[in-house]
């Protein structure tokens, strides 16, 4: 797998987590722990995305 496809997959996963987080926050039944877990996953993906961009000048352009 090349870095560009990996980067695009990570970005897609990040967007999916954004939607999941918005849905969880919209429902009062969602626990704080569940919301925090989604936020941690999203932050981890963001860090991975930034690391890939830093090592791949073409992907950052």
C-alpha positions as CSV (number, residue, x, y, z in Angstrom):
1,X,0.0,0.0,0.0
2,X,1.4,3.4,-0.9
3,X,1.4,6.3,1.6
4,X,-1.2,8.3,-0.4
5,X,-3.8,5.5,-0.3
6,X,-3.0,4.9,3.4
7,X,-3.4,8.6,4.0
8,X,-6.8,8.8,2.2
9,X,-8.0,5.8,4.2
10,X,-7.0,7.4,7.5
11,X,-8.8,10.6,6.4
12,X,-11.9,8.6,5.6
13,X,-11.8,6.9,9.0
14,X,-11.3,10.3,10.7
15,X,-14.4,11.7,8.9
16,X,-16.4,8.6,9.9
17,X,-15.4,9.2,13.5
18,X,-16.5,12.8,13.2
19,X,-19.9,11.6,12.2
20,X,-20.0,9.0,15.0
21,X,-19.0,11.7,17.5
22,X,-21.7,14.1,16.3
23,X,-24.3,11.4,16.5
24,X,-23.2,10.3,20.0
25,X,-23.2,13.9,21.3
26,X,-26.7,14.4,19.9
27,X,-28.1,11.5,21.9
28,X,-28.5,12.0,25.6
29,X,-28.1,8.3,26.2
30,X,-24.4,8.4,25.1
31,X,-22.1,8.2,28.1
32,X,-19.2,10.6,28.7
33,X,-16.9,7.6,28.5
34,X,-18.2,6.6,25.0
35,X,-17.8,10.2,23.8
36,X,-14.3,10.4,25.3
37,X,-13.3,7.1,23.6
38,X,-14.4,8.4,20.2
39,X,-12.5,11.6,20.7
40,X,-9.3,9.6,21.6
41,X,-9.7,7.5,18.5
42,X,-10.2,10.6,16.4
43,X,-7.1,12.3,17.9
44,X,-5.0,9.2,17.3
45,X,-6.0,9.1,13.7
46,X,-5.3,12.8,13.4
47,X,-1.8,12.2,14.7
48,X,-1.2,9.4,12.3
49,X,-2.4,11.6,9.4
50,X,-0.1,14.4,10.4
51,X,2.8,11.9,10.7
52,X,2.2,10.6,7.2
53,X,1.9,14.1,5.8
54,X,5.2,15.0,7.4
55,X,6.9,12.0,5.8
56,X,5.3,12.4,2.4
57,X,5.7,15.8,0.7
58,X,3.5,14.8,-2.2
59,X,0.6,13.9,0.1
60,X,0.9,17.2,1.9
61,X,0.8,19.2,-1.3
